[in-house]
């Protein structure tokens, strides 16, 4: 799973026992050599699914990490791309990967943008937000988009209860819950707290219209259901009556 250039077991344990911000600051130089970095297959499938949704001018990568999502924006947006993350270490790596991007250090639950972007994306970050924090996250993204702007979120479908992945995810989340009960500060990273239905509901509550597209190129579970979905949340364009 890990490249020889990736972190050691000791480094991973140190990350897990620290805060989210400190953990990613420490892991940043080796993050792209771990399985936690969003696979190119997901990035490519997202680009393909969004290629007919544009054109897009400016783009925002929410929780950009080392910049994998910026490469998606580069292929879809005609103008400036921006990444936001609260880890200075991850932003440093993103700056090396894409020197031309605007990179902003900020908490994604309080994004400092208003009507600034045509497209927003996020990859692999939703598990770092507790369910109670999703409304602030989605409301900030809604505010950051121009009317008609699109937020695209790749999300893994819940695996069937008969699968190994189901029990592995459940075991990880239970271990993380125990860790956060007995160790401070917490390290928020859960796999099963963001089911598709709940994410859709929170996006609609934030003011988006929501659709989903199966990323079938990424495979299916044994029951035939897609392994990944692309959530397409669009900020409506105000009608004439709303401007009166």
C-alpha positions, 0 to 999 in steps of 0.5 A: 500500500505504501511507497518506500518514499512514504511515511514509516509506521512510527510517523503514521502513529504520530499523525494519528495521535496528533490533531488533524492540522498538526498531523497533516503538517507532519505528513505533507512531504510524504503524503503523495506516496501514501494510499490516502492521496486521491487516486488518479482514476477518481480524478480522471473520472471526475474530469470526464463527468464534468467535461459536458457541464461547463464551460467554467471560468474560475475554480476552487479546490476545497481542502486541496491538500497537496493539490491533486484536485487542482489538476482537475480544475486545470483541465476544466477551468479557463481562468484562475484556480484556487486551493484552500486548506488549513494545513500549512504543510499541505499548502506548501506541497501544493505550491510546489505542484502548481506554482500558478495556483492561488493558495489560501490557508483557511478553515473550510467551515468558514470559507473567505469567498463570496460569488467568486467561482464557477466550479468547486471540487473536493476530494477525500476530505469529507471524512474530516468533518463531523455530520454537524459540521457539514452544514457550515461547510456546504453553506460556505461553498454555496456562498463562494460560488457564483449563481449557476456555479457547480460543486462537484464531490466524488463520494464512495458508495456504501459497500454491501454489508456482506463485503470486507470493505463494509466491515473494514470501514466500520472497524476503522470508525470504531477505532477512531471513535475510541481514540477520540474518546481517550486522546486529545486533541481529536483526529477527525477521520471517519469513513461511514459518517457521510452517507450519500443520502445525508450529504444530498439532504445537507446540500439541498438545505444549503440551497443547492439543487442536487443530482448524482452521476455514477462513476461507472469507470471506477467499478461496481460492487458485487451487487451491481451498485457503483463504487463511486458517485459524483454529486453535482450540486448547483447554486441556482440562478436567481429568477426575476422575482428574487431580485425585486 
